[in-house]
Amino acid sequence: MLLAFDVGNTNIVLGVYRERELLQNWRMETDKNKSADEYGMIIHQLFEYEGLSIKDIDEVIISTVVPPIIYTLQHLAQKYFNTRAIVVGPGIKTGLVVKYDNPKLLGADRIVNAVAALHQYPAPLIVVDFGTATTFCAVTEKAEYLGGVIAPGIKISADALFEKTAKLPRVDLEAPGHVLCRNTSEGIQAGVVYGNMGMVEYIIKKMKQEITEYTKSDKPVTVVATGGLSTLIDSGVDCIDHVDKLLTLTGLELIYEKNRPRRAAKKKSEADADPNL
């Protein structure tokens, strides 16, 4: 079985696959201070609760935008699953042609989302990920990753108001239903939620124009949203075609499959070289 880690700044999403089928997924808080053993115990408990066994995991793949946690999860994979984890980054086969100025600076999550979206939905595509940051990515029919936009996430925007002002309260992230708000809490909710909806509509409109100019095609651009707050924003805009909360996990499984033959050959070579493996 395959264990996939999607590590964001705020949350880690885990997914377990057996023969390409997603059996279970979980979400936990990202904690750079946790050790491999602490993560191992948490995963063991999650597996046990769902009637799964960590002994059945023979492959691990990791996508992370939190560099300090990479070593911890690599150590976790080696100690608890007796395998070297695949870490999405340079040298990993994705099938994308990355047009970024410096591909090494492109977040792994954005690559993984693009791979999944190309597999699941008609291109050209815009993928919007509502995470700690809100990212917009453009992908063509030729699997060209063109680039995109990075904006402050919805929760970051709300937290900044609370942390940087003396009297504004922390609020729940929900749409108040109106913009003529008569109290401070609803005023913040309207500003943050509807402000992000407006930003999403404007950026997607501009990106569609630029994608059309680049591809010289009038083919409709499909917009796919993912991330924890994607449903909230989708409820108030007309520019999102699909909401797919498991997009990143899907992309990780697809990237694993793309690298599986080479990985199998490498493991065989190592086993042949060392009969004790």
N, C-alpha and C positions, 0 to 999 in steps of 0.2 A: 504493500500500500504506500501511497505518497502522502506526506504531510507538507502542506504549503503554508508559509508564513508571509502575510502581508503586513509589514511593520510601518506604521505611520507615526507621526510625532505624538499623537494623542492615544491611539488605540492600535493593538495588534489583532488582526483577524486571522484565525486559523481555519484550515480546511483539510479534511481527510478524504482522499480519493481511493477507490478500488476499481481497477480496470476502467478508468476514465469517468466513473460515476462518483459524484460528490455525495458522500455518506453523511457527513455532519460538518457544521461550522460553528465557531464560537468567536466572541469578541472579548478582549481583556485590555486593561490599561497598559500602555507602554511605560515601562519603568527601567531606565538605564542602570539603576543601581541593583537590580535583581541579578542573582548569580544563575549560572546554568542549572544548578541543582534546584534552585527555587522555581524556575520556569519548568523544570522537569517534573517536580512534584505537582504543580498546578495542572500540567498536561495529563499526568497520570490520573489525577482525580477526575478530570473532564472525560477522559476515555472510559474510566471505570463506570462513571454515571451513565454513559450511553451504551455500555455493554461492549466496548471495543478494547482491544489489547495493544499496548504500545509495542509489544513484540512483533506485531504484524507489519510495522512500519519499516520499510527497507530503503526508502528514498526520501530526501528532504530538499525542498527548494525555498529560497528566501528572496523576497524583494523588500528592501528597506531604504528609507530616507533618513535613518538615524545611524550614522556610521559607528558610534561607540557600541552599539548592540550587536554588531556583526560577529565579533569574536565570541561573545557569549552564546549566540545561537549556533555558531559553528561547533563550539565545544559541546553544547547540548546534543547536537546531531551525532557527534562522534561517541559521546559517553552513553547516551540513552538509546540510540538507534543504530550504532555501529556503522555509520556511513558518513561520507564527506558531503556536506550540503552543497547544492548548486546555489550560487549567489548571483542574481541577475545583475549583469554589468558588462564591461568590456570583455570580449572573447566569447560571450554567450550568443548562440544562434537565436535570432528572433524573427527573421524574415522581413524586417523593416529596412528601408533605406532612409537613414536619419540625415536630415538636411540642417540640423542644428549647427551653429558655428563651431561649438566644441561638444561633441556627443558625450564626452566624459562628464560633463556638467549637467546632463539631462537626468532628472529623477527617474529611478528605476520604476516607480509606480506608474509614471506617465507612459513609459515604454510598454509595460505589462498591460495597461488599459487599452492602449492602441492595438496591440496584438489580439486581445479578446474581442474588441469592437469589430475589427476587420473580419474576424471569423464568424461573428454572430449577426452582423447587420450590413446592409448595402452601403458601399462607399460611393462618393467621398463622405467623410465623417468629421464631426466635431464631438469630442469626448469631454464632458465636464465632470470634474471630480470635486465634490463638496466635502473636503476634509479639513484639516487644520488650516491649510491654504485652499483657496478655490482655484483650480487649474483648468485651462481650456487647451485642448490639443487638436490639431488639424491633421487628417490623414487622407491621402488620395487613393484612388482605385489601384494605382501601381504600388501600393504599400509604402509610399513616401511619407515620412513623418516631417511635416513642414515647420512645426513650431507651434507657438500659441501664447497664452497669457497666464500670468500668475497674479492672483489678487489675495488680499487678506481674507481669511475664512470668516464665515458668519459668526462663529463663536468668538473668534479673536476680536472682531469688531465690537461685539457686545461687551466682552471683558475689558477692552481698552477704555470704553466709556466709564465703566465702574471703577477701574483702577486709576484713571488719570483725572477724575473729577471728584470734588469733595462731597457733592450731595446726590449724585445720580446713583440709583440702586442697581443691583444685579437683577436681571429679569429672565424669565423663561423664554426660550426661543419659540414663539408661536405668533401667528398673524392675528392681530386684534380685530380684523374685519372692517376697519375704517382708518382713515388718516386724519380726520378731525378729532384728535384724541384730547380728552379732558382730564387726563392724569398723566403723571410722569412715566409710570411703568409702561402704559400703552403707547405713549409717545416714543419711547425707546424701541419697543417692539416694532412699531410701524416703520421707524427710521431704519432699523437694522434689516428686518425681513423684506419690506417692500423696496428698500434701497438696493438690496442684493438682487431682488427680482428684476428691477430696472437695469442694473448693471449687466445681468445675464442676458437680457433681451438685446441690449445695445451691442455687447461684445459679440454675441452670436450673429447678429445682423452684419456687423463689420467683417467677421471672419468668413461668413458665407460669400460676401462680395469678393474678398481677396482670394478665396479658394477658387471661385469661378474664373477670376482673372488669371490665376496660375494655371489651372487645368484647361482653360479655353473650352469649357464644356458647360452646358446648361443643365446637366444632370442634377437633380435635387440632392441637397446635402442632408444627410441623416444626423440628427443630434441625439446623443446618448448621454444620460446622466447617471452618476454613481456616487457613492459616499453616504454617510449617515444622514445628512440633511437634504438629500436630493428630493425626497418626497415632499418636503415642506415647500421648496422653491417650485417644484413642478406643479403644485396645486394652484399657483397664481400666475403662471406664464403659459403661453401657447407655442413656444419655440422648441420645447423638448419633445422628441418623438418617443423615446423609450427611457424608462428608469430601470436600471439593472444593478441591484445592490451587491451582487456577487461577481461583478465584472472582473475585478482584480484577481480573485481566486481562479476564475476561468482562464485568464491570461497566464497565470502561473502554471496551471496544468498543461496548457498548450505549449508553453515554452519548454517545459520538462519533456514533452513528447518530441519536440523538435531536436532536443539535445540527447535524447535517449540512446540512439544508435551509437553515437560517438562515446557516450558515457559507458555503455555496455562494453564496447571494444577496449576502452581504457582499463576498466575493471578486469577484463579477461587478461589483458597484457600484464597487469600488476600481479594477478594470481599466478600466471605462468612464470613470472620472474621470481616470485617468492611462494613456494609451495605451502608455507605456513599460513598464508592469508586465507 
